[in-house]
Amino acid sequence: MAFHRGYYRMRHKVEDFFCRLKRYRRLSTRYEKLAITFLAFVQLAAVVDWLIY
């Protein structure tokens, strides 16, 4: 099966990003019950990840 190397690299980066987000216990266990607070913490974790990596 043929695959596009560029797409595979981009997909790998996205999967790595979600793996790094799951390091936060609060996200992986979903302590936040409201969607708006969960989204806010996802955004906060993404910003922290962007600053670190």
C-alpha positions in Angstrom: 0.0 0.0 0.0 1.4 3.3 -1.0 1.5 6.3 1.3 2.5 9.9 1.1 5.6 10.6 3.3 4.6 14.2 3.9 1.1 13.3 5.1 2.6 10.6 7.4 5.0 13.1 9.0 2.2 15.6 9.6 0.0 12.8 11.1 2.8 11.7 13.3 3.2 15.3 14.7 -0.5 15.4 15.5 -0.5 12.1 17.2 2.6 13.1 19.3 0.8 16.3 20.3 -2.2 14.4 21.6 0.1 12.0 23.4 1.7 15.0 25.1 -1.7 16.4 26.0 -2.7 13.1 27.6 0.2 13.5 30.1 -2.0 15.9 31.9 -4.1 13.7 34.2 -6.9 16.3 34.3 -7.3 15.9 30.6 -7.0 12.1 30.3 -9.5 11.5 33.1 -11.7 14.4 32.2 -12.2 15.9 35.6 -14.0 18.9 34.1 -17.7 18.1 33.6 -18.6 21.2 31.6 -17.5 21.3 28.0 -16.4 25.0 28.3 -14.0 24.3 31.2 -12.7 21.2 29.5 -12.0 23.2 26.3 -10.3 25.9 28.4 -8.0 23.4 30.0 -7.2 21.8 26.6 -6.3 25.3 25.2 -4.2 26.0 28.3 -2.3 22.7 27.9 -1.8 23.3 24.2 -0.3 26.7 24.9 2.0 25.2 27.5 3.0 22.5 25.1 3.7 25.1 22.4 5.9 27.1 24.7 7.9 24.0 25.8 8.2 22.2 22.5 
